[in-house]
Amino acid sequence: MMRSIGLHTYELDNADIAVAEIKAGLETFPLMEHSAGVIMCDPEYIESGVYKAVCEALPFPVAGATTMTQVVDGEAGILMLTVLVLTSDDVFFSVGMTDEIAPDNDALTPTRACFEDAVKRLPSEPKLILAFPPLIAENAGDAYVEALAALSPGVPIFGTLAISDSIAFDNCSTLCRGEASPVKMAFIVVAGAVNPRFLIATLDDRNKTPYSGEITKSEKNIIREINGVSTYEYFADIGLAKDGKLDQGLQFVPILVDFKKRGDYDGIPVIHAIVYLDENGDAVCRGYMYQNSVFTIVNPSAEDILQSSVKLAERIKAIPDRRATLIFSCVVRRMAFGAEPLLEAEMIEKNLKGSSSFMLGYSGGEICPTSVRADGVTNRFHNYSIIACIL
């Protein structure tokens, strides 16, 4: 059986105080034979040395990523460091961090040796991978998913890309055992008596616009042609691009993509984001854009985003045997709330408070299976979504 507890500190400057606050939470929580933790914090905790000090003081390994705004066991805030502690006698954890990943969408090569070593430390086959990839502008989130899936076929993958509170997202780091890196992937491999369940809430049909198309030429996360014309021409024709660029008011363009041409297609579309148009007028996206896939541009309202989160919280509460819940929400959802950046976080805190331990962090891209079946699992990378893993 697994047990969990969520710990937090707001102490940003004094490492001794921060460590004392985290350790005080552990004093009332006896650890079992096997333990690990998911750690998240604002990047300032790395710069101040508090993150490293907390890792060195914990009696178990941790992995995670930087984030902006967090929730843990009844506390929602912005400048926080949080730890979701997982402990068990019959669930096993192996924590690791990859070599540096280049901006070339090859995550398999730098991941292989470290991941295989982590799996060897487990007494049985993996049942779950918690993944914390870096946010590298040129790389698609799918590159990390495909690397882990190749190394551990059929295993569900759940996680988040690192994010930060800077406008350019230029100080994001993944976290592992006191190390922080902008170009490495951290992970926790879980084995034993664990039964992960997954939930996804995303944008729905109410958010669809009249604009759709077929990707007629693409390469990994770059769309070169839509409906047989250049990507720039397509967006210019519908009034969303001018002078070689997306309109200035568009930081990201969410599109609902139906991957009918993928061999592992399970009938469930996902949301991906177009980040910018490059010098050739091609669209650079957060996820892979498979040729001959069809898409629809969506335009969500803040109210619709919040309602999808409310429904997700209700679905989580309906699962009776929760031992721990890990939740990641796309940072663009938080941005949609404008002057109320804690709106979604506080709603999650209010709805799940008093139940089993849980953690929420904001994400640069979400990793969650769209389906888990007896014959396999369909792992997917998402944007604009809120995802949950229930243990």
Residue pairs with C-beta under 8 A, 6 or more apart in sequence:
1 88
1 89
1 90
1 193
1 323
2 86
2 87
2 88
2 91
2 193
2 194
2 323
2 324
2 391
3 29
3 32
3 86
3 87
3 88
3 323
4 84
4 85
4 86
4 87
4 323
4 324
4 356
4 357
4 391
5 25
5 26
5 29
5 73
5 84
5 85
5 357
6 72
6 73
6 74
6 75
6 82
6 83
6 84
6 85
6 357
6 358
6 359
7 21
7 22
7 25
7 26
7 72
7 73
7 82
7 83
7 84
7 85
8 21
8 22
8 70
8 72
8 73
8 75
8 77
8 80
8 81
8 82
8 83
9 17
9 18
9 21
9 22
9 50
9 54
9 80
9 81
10 77
10 79
10 80
11 17
11 18
11 21
11 50
12 18
12 42
12 44
12 45
12 48
12 50
12 79
13 48
13 50
14 50
15 48
15 49
15 50
15 53
15 54
16 53
18 50
18 53
18 54
18 81
19 53
19 54
19 57
22 54
22 57
22 58
22 81
22 83
23 57
26 58
26 59
26 85
29 85
29 87
31 59
31 60
31 85
31 87
32 87
32 88
32 89
33 88
33 89
34 87
34 88
34 89
34 91
34 92
34 93
34 192
35 59
35 60
35 85
35 86
35 87
35 88
35 93
36 60
36 61
36 62
36 63
36 85
36 86
36 93
36 95
36 188
37 58
37 60
37 61
37 62
37 63
37 64
37 83
37 84
37 85
37 86
38 62
38 63
38 64
38 83
38 84
38 86
38 130
38 188
38 326
38 359
39 51
39 54
39 55
39 62
39 63
39 64
39 81
39 82
39 83
39 175
40 64
40 65
40 66
40 67
40 70
40 81
40 82
40 175
40 359
40 361
41 50
41 51
41 64
41 66
41 67
41 80
41 81
41 82
41 175
42 66
42 67
42 68
42 78
42 79
42 80
42 81
42 164
42 165
43 66
43 164
43 165
43 166
43 171
43 172
43 173
44 79
45 51
45 81
46 52
46 66
46 173
46 175
46 180
50 81
51 81
51 175
51 178
51 180
52 178
52 180
54 81
54 83
55 62
55 175
55 177
55 178
56 178
58 83
60 85
60 87
61 93
61 95
61 176
61 177
62 83
62 95
62 175
62 176
62 177
63 95
63 96
63 97
63 130
63 132
63 174
63 175
63 176
63 177
63 186
63 187
63 188
64 132
64 174
64 175
64 176
64 186
64 361
65 132
65 160
65 161
65 162
65 163
65 172
65 173
65 174
65 175
65 186
65 361
66 162
66 163
66 164
66 171
66 172
66 173
66 174
66 175
66 180
67 160
67 162
67 163
67 164
67 361
67 362
67 363
68 78
68 163
68 164
68 165
68 331
68 334
68 362
69 76
69 77
69 78
69 334
69 341
69 342
69 345
69 361
69 362
70 76
70 77
70 78
70 80
70 82
70 345
70 359
70 360
70 361
70 362
71 327
71 345
71 346
71 348
71 349
71 358
71 359
71 360
72 80
72 82
72 83
72 84
72 357
72 358
72 359
72 360
73 353
73 357
73 358
73 359
74 349
74 353
74 354
75 349
76 342
76 345
76 346
76 348
76 349
76 360
77 342
78 165
78 341
78 342
82 359
82 361
84 324
84 326
84 357
84 358
84 359
85 357
86 93
86 324
86 391
88 192
88 193
88 194
90 192
90 193
91 190
91 191
91 192
91 193
91 194
92 122
92 123
92 124
92 190
92 191
92 192
93 188
93 189
93 190
94 118
94 119
94 121
94 122
94 188
94 189
94 191
95 118
95 176
95 177
95 186
95 187
95 188
95 189
96 114
96 115
96 117
96 118
96 176
96 186
96 187
96 189
97 114
97 174
97 176
97 177
97 179
97 181
97 184
97 185
97 186
97 187
98 107
98 110
98 111
98 114
98 115
98 184
98 185
98 186
98 187
99 110
99 111
99 113
99 114
99 184
100 110
100 181
100 183
100 184
101 107
101 110
101 111
101 133
101 134
101 136
101 139
101 183
101 184
101 185
102 110
102 183
103 136
103 137
103 138
103 139
104 138
104 139
105 138
105 139
105 140
105 143
105 220
105 221
106 143
107 133
107 139
107 143
107 144
107 146
107 147
107 185
108 146
108 147
108 150
108 151
110 184
111 144
111 147
111 148
111 151
111 185
112 147
112 151
115 148
115 151
115 152
115 187
115 189
116 151
118 187
118 189
119 126
119 151
119 152
119 189
122 189
122 191
123 191
123 192
124 191
124 192
125 191
126 152
126 155
126 189
126 190
126 191
127 155
127 156
127 190
127 191
127 192
127 194
127 195
127 196
128 155
128 156
128 157
128 158
128 189
128 190
128 194
128 196
128 389
128 391
129 148
129 152
129 155
129 156
129 157
129 158
129 159
129 187
129 188
129 189
129 190
130 158
130 159
130 187
130 188
130 189
130 190
130 326
130 389
131 144
131 145
131 148
131 157
131 158
131 159
131 185
131 186
131 187
131 367
132 159
132 160
132 161
132 162
132 174
132 175
132 176
132 185
132 186
132 187
133 141
133 144
133 159
133 161
133 162
133 174
133 185
133 365
133 367
134 161
134 162
134 172
134 173
134 174
134 181
134 182
134 183
134 184
134 185
135 161
135 162
135 163
135 169
135 172
135 182
135 364
135 365
136 182
136 183
137 275
137 284
138 284
139 221
140 220
140 221
140 285
140 286
140 287
140 288
140 381
141 161
141 286
141 287
141 365
141 367
141 381
142 221
142 287
142 288
142 381
143 220
143 288
144 161
144 185
144 367
144 381
145 157
145 367
145 379
145 380
145 381
148 155
148 157
148 187
148 379
149 155
149 157
149 379
152 189
154 376
154 377
155 377
156 196
156 198
156 369
156 372
156 377
156 379
157 367
157 368
157 369
157 379
158 196
158 198
158 326
158 367
158 368
158 369
158 387
158 389
159 187
159 328
159 366
159 367
160 328
160 361
160 363
160 364
160 365
160 366
160 367
161 172
161 363
161 364
161 365
161 366
161 367
162 172
162 173
162 174
162 182
162 364
163 169
163 172
163 331
163 362
163 363
163 364
164 170
164 171
164 172
164 173
169 364
171 182
172 182
172 364
173 180
173 181
173 182
174 180
174 181
174 182
174 184
174 185
174 186
175 186
176 184
176 186
190 196
194 391
195 391
196 389
196 390
196 391
197 319
197 389
197 390
198 368
198 369
198 372
198 387
198 388
198 389
198 390
199 312
199 315
199 316
199 387
199 388
199 390
200 368
200 370
200 382
200 385
200 386
200 387
200 388
201 308
201 309
201 311
201 312
201 385
201 386
201 387
202 270
202 271
202 308
202 382
202 384
202 385
202 386
203 254
203 256
203 271
203 298
203 300
203 304
203 305
203 308
203 384
203 385
204 304
204 308
206 304
207 298
207 299
207 300
207 301
207 304
208 256
208 296
208 297
208 298
209 296
209 297
209 298
209 299
211 238
211 296
211 297
212 294
212 295
212 296
212 297
213 226
213 227
213 234
213 294
213 295
214 226
214 227
214 292
214 293
214 294
214 295
215 223
215 225
215 226
215 289
215 290
215 291
215 292
215 293
215 294
215 295
216 225
216 226
216 227
216 228
216 291
216 292
217 223
217 224
217 225
217 291
218 224
218 225
218 289
218 290
218 291
220 288
220 289
221 284
221 285
221 286
221 287
221 288
221 289
222 278
222 282
222 283
222 284
222 285
222 289
223 231
223 274
223 282
223 283
223 285
223 289
224 230
224 231
224 280
224 282
225 231
226 234
227 234
229 237
230 281
230 282
231 277
231 281
231 282
231 283
232 241
232 244
232 277
232 281
232 282
233 281
235 241
235 246
235 277
235 283
236 242
239 247
240 246
240 247
240 250
240 253
240 297
241 247
241 277
244 277
244 279
244 281
245 276
245 277
246 253
246 274
246 276
246 277
251 332
251 335
252 273
252 274
252 275
252 332
252 383
253 273
253 274
253 297
254 271
254 272
254 273
254 297
254 298
254 299
254 300
254 332
254 383
254 384
255 271
255 272
255 273
255 274
255 295
255 296
255 297
255 298
256 269
256 270
256 271
256 295
256 296
256 297
256 298
257 269
257 270
257 271
257 272
257 287
257 289
257 293
257 294
257 295
258 269
258 293
258 294
258 295
259 265
259 269
259 270
259 290
259 293
260 292
260 293
260 294
261 290
261 291
261 292
261 293
262 290
262 293
264 376
264 378
265 378
266 370
266 371
266 378
268 370
268 371
268 378
268 380
270 287
270 370
270 380
270 381
270 382
270 385
271 298
271 382
271 383
271 384
271 385
272 285
272 286
272 287
272 289
272 381
272 382
272 383
273 285
273 286
273 287
273 332
273 383
273 384
274 283
274 284
274 285
275 284
275 285
275 286
276 283
276 284
277 283
277 284
278 284
283 289
286 365
286 381
286 383
287 365
287 381
287 382
287 383
288 381
298 384
300 336
300 384
301 336
302 336
302 337
302 338
302 343
305 333
305 336
305 337
305 344
306 337
306 343
306 344
306 347
308 386
309 329
309 333
309 344
309 347
309 348
309 386
310 347
310 351
312 327
312 386
312 388
313 347
313 348
313 351
313 352
314 351
315 388
316 322
316 325
316 327
316 352
316 358
316 388
316 390
317 351
317 352
317 355
319 390
322 355
322 356
322 390
322 391
323 356
323 391
324 356
324 357
324 358
324 390
324 391
325 352
325 356
325 357
325 358
325 359
325 388
325 389
325 390
325 391
326 358
326 359
326 388
326 389
326 391
327 348
327 358
327 359
327 360
327 361
327 386
327 387
327 388
327 389
328 360
328 361
328 362
328 363
328 366
328 386
328 387
329 344
329 360
329 361
329 362
329 363
329 366
329 385
329 386
329 387
330 362
330 363
330 365
330 366
330 382
330 383
330 384
330 385
330 386
331 362
331 363
331 364
332 383
332 384
333 344
333 362
333 384
333 386
334 341
334 344
334 345
334 362
337 343
337 344
344 386
345 360
348 358
348 360
349 360
352 358
365 381
365 382
365 383
366 381
366 382
366 383
366 385
366 386
366 387
367 379
367 380
367 381
367 382
367 387
368 379
368 380
368 382
368 385
368 387
368 389
369 377
369 378
369 379
369 380
370 378
370 380
371 377
371 378
372 378
